[in-house]
């Protein structure tokens, strides 16, 4: 697993070097010519959300609580001639504390890198890498054995998914793209057997290191799906000066199991109230039979501090 991740990082580093390389004829030219970074457009948005409630002698009832959340979204787009390199990253992590007990409220790390070559005014051929995982341990609090208070069911690299894809992209502008990849192998990692659980006939989930977790069989840490189709649609647009929409849709279809197609929808909508305050709506919807037989949904809505900067040019 470490070898695969290291290989991907080396590949991305090589792409950075290639994208920024300036051709020179001799050593004197090397000293005179500086790298031109004007081909890069970058954006960064970061927010901290804090919610607090306390009660004392309140006849209506209530529980003292504190919630803290962090949302980060970034993008770096390189365009020169017919070559483009689009990189996006999203990070969310949030906790809520009630009566001295903390529980995770939001968690995701998503990174996508796409290298494209234009073949027509709105069409590219491309290769891409997509990685997603959780940052912190996740727990189940109900339908667990009576002698336990929580049961870990996820964590960093448990699971994690790394997908490489090659195909054709429709890119009519800087803020929307549609990519079709007829060849998109995917690796699913589970590096901690503690997340392996098995649901009994009584509906109770119990730890079981012999259970398959997220499609990865017991005794293994990686599942490889070589023959697969991937469809990606991405939209990142400032609707107004104060409202930004960042949305993605992904479909992953293993040619061997077309009756179990995976779907994922990500949405982060940010509305600035003033220079320092914003409202953030986050939605993640996922259908993957290796994770669950039903649709999964995570939704967060918060008001907090916002920092936003961009160098994207208006066209």
MOKA-V626506 format. One record per pair of residues at least 24 apart in sequence whose ideal C-beta (glycine too) atoms are under 10 Angstrom apart, sorted by sequence separation. I is the first residue (numbers start at 1). J is the second residue. D is the distance in Angstrom with one decimal. If there is no record, write none. Layout:
i=<I:I>
j=<J:J>
d=<D:D>
This chain:
i=<46:47:48:69:70:87:88:89:108:109:133:134:162:163:190:228:229:244:245:246:262:263:264:278:279:280:46:47:68:69:70:87:88:108:109:133:134:161:162:163:188:189:190:191:193:228:229:244:245:262:263:278:279:45:46:47:68:69:86:87:88:107:108:109:133:134:161:162:188:190:193:227:228:229:243:244:245:261:262:277:278:280:45:46:67:68:69:86:87:107:108:132:133:160:161:162:188:189:190:225:227:228:243:244:260:261:262:277:278:279:44:45:46:67:68:85:86:87:107:132:133:160:161:188:190:193:225:226:227:228:242:243:244:260:261:262:276:277:278:44:45:66:67:68:85:86:107:131:132:133:159:160:186:187:192:225:226:227:228:229:242:243:260:262:276:277:278:43:44:45:66:67:84:85:86:104:107:131:132:159:160:190:191:225:226:231:239:242:259:260:265:273:276:278:43:44:65:66:67:84:85:104:107:130:131:132:158:159:160:189:190:191:225:240:241:242:275:276:42:43:44:65:66:83:84:104:130:131:157:158:159:189:190:225:229:230:231:232:233:234:235:236:238:239:240:242:257:263:264:265:266:267:268:269:271:274:275:42:43:64:65:83:84:104:129:130:157:158:159:188:189:190:228:257:260:273:275:41:42:43:64:65:68:82:83:84:104:129:130:157:158:188:189:228:244:272:41:42:63:64:67:71:82:83:103:104:128:129:130:155:156:157:158:187:188:243:271:40:41:42:63:64:66:67:69:70:81:82:103:128:129:154:155:156:158:159:187:188:242:243:244:245:246:247:248:249:250:251:252:254:270:272:40:41:68:69:71:72:73:74:75:76:77:78:79:81:82:127:128:155:158:186:187:188:39:40:41:67:86:103:127:128:154:158:186:187:270:39:40:67:79:126:127:128:155:185:186:187:215:39:40:84:86:101:126:127:152:154:155:185:186:37:39:83:85:93:95:125:126:128:153:154:184:185:38:39:82:84:86:87:88:89:90:93:94:125:126:152:153:184:185:186:215:51:92:93:124:125:126:151:152:153:183:184:185:36:39:91:124:125:151:153:183:184:186:39:40:41:42:43:44:45:46:47:49:51:52:53:123:124:126:152:182:183:184:185:215:39:123:124:151:182:183:184:103:107:109:122:123:124:181:182:183:184:101:107:120:122:123:181:182:184:101:107:119:122:123:180:181:104:119:120:121:122:180:181:109:111:112:114:118:121:122:126:128:179:180:181:116:117:153:179:180:116:118:124:126:128:144:151:161:178:179:180:51:126:127:130:151:153:159:160:161:178:179:114:116:124:126:137:145:151:152:158:159:177:178:179:128:130:131:133:143:151:158:159:177:178:49:114:137:138:140:143:159:176:177:178:20:137:146:148:158:176:177:19:143:145:148:154:175:176:177:16:19:20:143:144:145:153:154:162:175:176:19:116:142:143:144:145:153:175:176:16:142:143:144:145:160:161:163:167:174:175:15:114:116:142:143:144:158:165:167:169:170:171:174:175:19:157:159:161:165:166:167:173:244:18:19:20:114:140:163:165:167:169:225:19:164:165:186:242:244:18:163:165:223:184:186:16:163:184:185:15:175:184:238:16:175:176:177:178:179:180:181:15:183:238:12:182:215:214:215:216:238:12:215:186:214:215:236:238:213:214:212:213:214:86:84:86:84:163:165:86:163:84:86:161:84:79:19:16:18:77:15:77:12:75:15:75:130:188:12:161:11:128:130:188:8:12:161:188:11:128:8:126:15:15:11:12:11:114:130:132:112:114:130:8:112:130:8:5:161:159:161:159:132:159:41:132:112:154:175:110:112:174:174:110:174:175:174:173:88:86:88:86:5:11:8:110:5:1:8:90:110:5:4:88:90:108:1:75:77:88:1:75:73:73:75:73:92:108:110:90:92:106:108:107:90:106:8:5:4:5:4:1:1:92:94:1:2:1:92:108:107:90:92:106:43:105:106:90:106:43:73:105:72:106:71:73:105:45:71:43:45:43:92:94:71:73:92:94:71:73:69:71:69:4:1:4:1:47:45:47:45:45:49:71:47:49:47:49:69:71:47:45:47:49:67:69:71:68:70:77:45:67:69:71:72:73:74:75:76:77:68:75:49:51:49:50:51:49:50:51:48:49:50:47:49:50:47:48:49:47:48:49:47:48:46:47:48:46:47:45:46:47:45:46:44:45:46:44:45:43:44:45:43:44:42:43:44:42:43:41:42:43:41:42:40:41:41:38>
j=<70:71:72:93:94:111:112:113:132:133:157:158:186:187:214:252:253:268:269:270:286:287:288:302:303:304:71:72:93:94:95:112:113:133:134:158:159:186:187:188:213:214:215:216:218:253:254:269:270:287:288:303:304:71:72:73:94:95:112:113:114:133:134:135:159:160:187:188:214:216:219:253:254:255:269:270:271:287:288:303:304:306:72:73:94:95:96:113:114:134:135:159:160:187:188:189:215:216:217:252:254:255:270:271:287:288:289:304:305:306:72:73:74:95:96:113:114:115:135:160:161:188:189:216:218:221:253:254:255:256:270:271:272:288:289:290:304:305:306:73:74:95:96:97:114:115:136:160:161:162:188:189:215:216:221:254:255:256:257:258:271:272:289:291:305:306:307:73:74:75:96:97:114:115:116:134:137:161:162:189:190:220:221:255:256:261:269:272:289:290:295:303:306:308:74:75:96:97:98:115:116:135:138:161:162:163:189:190:191:220:221:222:256:271:272:273:306:307:74:75:76:97:98:115:116:136:162:163:189:190:191:221:222:257:261:262:263:264:265:266:267:268:270:271:272:274:289:295:296:297:298:299:300:301:303:306:307:75:76:97:98:116:117:137:162:163:190:191:192:221:222:223:261:290:293:306:308:75:76:77:98:99:102:116:117:118:138:163:164:191:192:222:223:262:278:306:76:77:98:99:102:106:117:118:138:139:163:164:165:190:191:192:193:222:223:278:306:76:77:78:99:100:102:103:105:106:117:118:139:164:165:190:191:192:194:195:223:224:278:279:280:281:282:283:284:285:286:287:288:290:306:308:77:78:105:106:108:109:110:111:112:113:114:115:116:118:119:164:165:192:195:223:224:225:77:78:79:105:124:141:165:166:192:196:224:225:308:78:79:106:118:165:166:167:194:224:225:226:254:79:80:124:126:141:166:167:192:194:195:225:226:78:80:124:126:134:136:166:167:169:194:195:225:226:80:81:124:126:128:129:130:131:132:135:136:167:168:194:195:226:227:228:257:94:135:136:167:168:169:194:195:196:226:227:228:80:83:135:168:169:195:197:227:228:230:84:85:86:87:88:89:90:91:92:94:96:97:98:168:169:171:197:227:228:229:230:260:85:169:170:197:228:229:230:150:154:156:169:170:171:228:229:230:231:149:155:168:170:171:229:230:232:150:156:168:171:172:229:230:154:169:170:171:172:230:231:160:162:163:165:169:172:173:177:179:230:231:232:168:169:205:231:232:169:171:177:179:181:197:204:214:231:232:233:105:180:181:184:205:207:213:214:215:232:233:169:171:179:181:192:200:206:207:213:214:232:233:234:184:186:187:189:199:207:214:215:233:234:106:171:194:195:197:200:216:233:234:235:78:195:204:206:216:234:235:78:202:204:207:213:234:235:236:76:79:80:203:204:205:213:214:222:235:236:80:177:203:204:205:206:214:236:237:78:204:205:206:207:222:223:225:229:236:237:78:177:179:205:206:207:221:228:230:232:233:234:237:238:83:221:223:225:229:230:231:237:308:83:84:85:179:205:228:230:232:234:290:85:230:231:252:308:310:85:230:232:290:252:254:85:232:253:254:85:245:254:308:87:246:247:248:249:250:251:252:87:255:310:85:255:288:288:289:290:312:87:290:262:290:291:312:314:290:291:290:291:292:169:169:171:171:250:252:174:252:174:177:252:177:174:115:113:115:174:113:175:111:174:115:175:230:288:113:262:113:230:232:290:111:115:264:291:115:232:113:232:127:129:127:129:129:232:248:250:232:234:250:129:234:252:131:131:288:288:290:290:264:291:174:266:248:291:312:248:250:312:313:250:314:315:315:315:234:234:236:236:157:164:162:264:160:157:164:246:266:162:162:246:248:266:160:234:236:248:162:236:236:244:246:246:266:282:284:266:268:282:284:284:268:284:187:187:187:189:189:187:189:280:282:190:191:191:282:298:298:282:284:298:236:298:299:284:300:238:268:300:268:302:268:270:302:244:270:244:246:246:298:300:278:280:300:302:280:282:280:282:282:222:221:224:222:268:268:270:270:272:278:300:277:279:278:280:300:302:279:278:280:282:300:302:304:302:304:311:280:302:304:306:307:308:309:310:311:312:304:312:300:302:301:302:303:302:303:304:302:303:304:302:304:305:303:304:305:304:305:306:305:306:305:306:307:306:307:306:307:308:307:308:307:308:309:308:309:308:309:310:309:310:309:310:311:310:311:310:311:312:311:312:311:312:313:311>
d=<7.7:4.7:9.8:7.1:6.9:7.9:5.0:9.1:6.9:5.4:5.8:7.7:7.1:7.7:5.7:6.1:4.6:8.1:5.4:7.8:7.9:4.6:7.6:9.1:5.1:7.1:7.1:7.8:9.0:3.3:9.7:7.2:8.0:8.1:7.1:8.1:8.0:6.1:4.7:9.5:9.5:8.6:8.6:9.5:7.9:6.2:8.3:7.2:8.2:6.5:7.9:7.3:8.4:7.9:4.7:8.9:6.6:7.7:7.9:4.9:8.6:9.4:6.8:5.5:7.0:8.0:6.9:8.3:5.9:4.3:9.1:9.9:4.8:6.9:7.3:4.8:9.9:8.2:4.5:6.7:6.8:7.9:7.2:7.8:6.8:5.8:8.9:7.5:7.7:4.9:7.8:9.0:3.6:8.4:5.2:7.5:5.5:7.4:9.4:8.3:7.0:6.3:7.2:8.1:9.4:9.3:7.8:7.3:7.6:9.0:7.8:4.7:8.3:7.1:8.0:7.4:4.7:9.5:5.7:7.0:7.3:7.4:7.4:5.8:9.7:9.1:9.8:9.0:4.5:8.7:8.8:4.9:8.4:8.2:8.9:8.0:9.5:6.7:3.5:7.7:7.3:8.7:4.4:8.1:7.2:8.2:5.7:7.1:5.6:9.1:5.8:4.4:9.9:9.9:9.0:5.0:9.2:6.7:9.4:9.0:6.0:7.5:4.4:8.7:5.8:6.5:9.3:8.1:4.7:9.0:7.3:7.4:7.8:5.1:7.2:8.8:9.2:7.1:8.5:6.2:8.2:8.0:5.4:9.0:9.4:9.8:8.9:4.2:8.8:7.8:9.9:7.5:6.6:7.9:6.7:8.0:6.2:4.7:9.3:7.6:7.4:9.4:6.6:7.7:5.1:8.8:7.4:5.4:7.9:9.9:6.1:8.9:8.1:8.9:7.9:8.1:8.5:8.3:7.7:4.9:9.2:6.5:8.2:7.8:4.6:6.0:7.3:7.8:5.2:5.1:8.9:6.2:8.0:8.7:8.9:9.4:9.6:9.8:9.7:9.3:9.4:9.3:9.6:9.3:9.3:9.1:8.4:8.5:9.4:9.6:9.8:9.3:9.5:9.6:9.7:9.2:9.8:6.9:8.1:8.8:4.7:7.3:7.9:7.7:7.1:4.5:7.7:5.6:9.7:9.7:5.6:8.1:10.0:9.6:9.9:8.4:9.5:8.2:4.8:8.6:7.1:8.3:9.5:8.7:6.0:7.3:5.7:7.2:8.1:4.5:4.3:7.0:8.2:9.4:9.4:6.3:7.6:7.5:5.3:7.0:10.0:8.1:5.8:7.6:9.5:7.4:8.0:5.5:7.3:9.4:8.2:7.4:8.7:5.7:4.5:9.8:9.4:6.3:4.7:9.6:6.4:9.4:9.1:9.9:6.7:8.8:9.4:4.0:7.4:7.2:7.8:9.6:8.5:8.4:7.8:7.8:7.2:8.1:8.6:9.6:9.8:9.8:9.7:9.0:9.8:9.6:9.5:9.8:8.2:10.0:7.0:7.2:7.1:8.0:8.9:6.0:9.9:9.8:9.6:9.8:9.6:9.4:9.7:9.1:9.4:8.1:8.0:7.4:4.9:5.6:4.8:8.5:5.7:7.6:9.0:5.4:7.5:6.5:9.9:7.4:7.0:7.9:9.2:9.2:7.7:7.9:7.6:5.5:8.4:9.8:9.4:8.0:5.0:8.3:7.5:6.9:4.8:9.8:9.8:5.8:9.4:6.9:8.9:9.7:7.3:8.4:8.3:9.8:6.3:6.4:8.6:9.3:4.4:9.4:9.8:9.1:8.4:8.0:6.5:8.8:8.9:5.7:8.8:4.8:9.3:9.1:8.5:8.4:8.7:9.9:9.8:9.5:9.1:5.7:9.9:7.4:7.4:5.3:5.5:9.5:7.6:6.0:10.0:9.8:8.8:6.5:9.4:5.9:4.9:9.1:6.0:9.2:8.8:9.1:6.4:8.4:9.1:7.6:7.2:7.5:9.3:6.2:7.7:4.9:8.0:9.5:9.1:9.8:9.3:9.4:9.6:9.8:9.0:9.9:7.4:8.2:9.6:9.6:6.6:4.3:9.0:8.8:9.6:7.7:6.3:9.5:9.7:9.3:7.0:8.1:6.6:9.0:8.0:3.6:8.6:8.3:8.6:9.2:6.1:5.8:8.4:5.7:8.7:9.1:8.9:9.8:10.0:6.1:7.4:6.7:8.6:9.2:9.4:9.8:8.3:6.1:9.5:7.9:4.3:9.3:9.7:9.6:9.6:4.9:7.9:7.4:8.8:9.6:9.3:8.7:9.5:8.8:8.6:9.1:7.0:7.8:5.7:7.5:9.7:9.8:7.8:7.2:8.1:5.9:8.3:8.5:6.4:7.5:8.8:9.9:8.6:7.9:4.4:9.9:10.0:9.9:8.9:9.0:6.5:9.8:7.3:9.2:9.7:7.4:7.7:7.4:7.2:8.5:8.3:9.1:9.8:8.1:8.7:7.7:4.0:7.6:5.0:8.0:8.6:8.7:9.6:7.9:8.0:6.9:8.0:8.2:7.3:8.1:9.6:9.5:8.7:8.5:7.8:9.7:7.3:7.9:5.1:9.7:8.0:8.8:8.6:9.3:9.3:7.1:8.2:5.1:9.0:6.3:9.2:9.3:8.7:5.1:9.2:9.9:10.0:9.6:5.6:6.5:8.5:8.7:8.6:9.5:6.4:8.2:7.8:8.8:9.9:5.6:5.9:6.0:9.9:5.4:7.4:9.0:9.7:5.8:7.7:8.7:9.8:9.6:9.0:9.0:8.5:4.1:9.4:7.8:8.8:9.3:10.0:9.4:9.3:8.8:7.7:8.5:9.4:9.7:8.9:8.1:7.5:8.8:9.3:9.8:9.3:9.6:9.1:8.9:7.7:9.2:9.4:9.8:7.2:6.3:8.3:5.0:9.1:9.9:9.9:5.2:9.5:9.7:6.5:9.8:9.3:9.0:6.5:7.7:8.3:7.0:8.2:8.4:9.5:8.9:10.0:6.5:9.1:9.6:9.6:9.4:9.7:9.7:10.0:9.4:9.7:9.7:9.5:9.4:10.0:8.0:10.0:9.5:8.3:8.2:8.5:8.4:8.4:8.6:3.4:9.1:5.4:8.1:9.4:9.1:8.7:5.8:8.3:9.3:9.9:9.5:9.2:8.7:7.7:8.6:9.5:9.0:7.1:9.5:7.5:8.9:9.7:8.3:8.2:9.9:9.1:6.7:7.6:10.0:9.4:9.8:6.1:9.9:8.3:9.7:6.2:9.6:9.2:8.7:7.9:7.3:9.9:9.7:9.9:9.8:9.9:7.7:9.3:9.9:9.6:9.5:9.8:7.3:7.5:8.5:9.8:9.4:8.0:8.9:7.7:6.2:7.8:9.6:7.6:8.7:9.3:9.7:10.0:8.6:8.5:7.7:7.5:9.4:8.0:9.5:8.6:8.1:9.4:6.7:8.5:9.9:9.6:9.7:7.0:7.2:7.4:8.5:7.2:9.6:9.0:9.4:6.7:9.5:9.0:7.5:8.4:7.4:6.9:7.7:7.1:8.3:8.5:8.1:8.8:9.9:9.7:8.4:9.6:6.3:8.3:8.3:8.5:5.6:9.8:8.8:9.3:7.1:8.1:6.6:6.5:9.7:6.8:8.6:9.8:9.7:6.6:8.9:8.6:8.4:5.7:9.4:9.0:9.7:9.6:6.3:6.1:8.0:8.4:9.2:8.4:6.4:8.0:8.8:9.1:9.8:5.0:9.2:5.9:6.7:9.9:9.2:6.8:7.9:9.5:6.8:8.1:8.9:8.2:9.8:8.7:6.5:9.4:9.6:7.4:7.9:5.5:9.9:8.2:6.6:8.7:7.8:5.8:9.9:6.1:9.7:8.5:7.1:6.3:9.9:8.8:8.2:9.4:9.1:5.8:6.6:6.6:8.1:9.3:8.8:5.5:9.9:9.5:5.6:8.4:9.6:9.1:9.7:9.2:7.7:7.2:9.0:9.6:9.3:9.9:8.6:9.6:7.5:9.1:8.2:8.2:6.6:9.1:8.3:8.0:3.5:8.8:8.4:9.3:6.6:5.9:8.0:3.3:8.2:9.4:5.2:7.8:5.3:4.9:9.3:6.3:8.3:8.8:4.6:8.9:7.4:7.4:7.2:4.9:8.5:7.3:7.8:7.6:4.7:9.3:7.3:8.0:8.0:5.4:8.3:7.0:7.5:8.2:3.9:9.7:7.2:7.2:7.9:5.2:5.8:5.4:7.7:7.6:4.6:6.5:9.7>
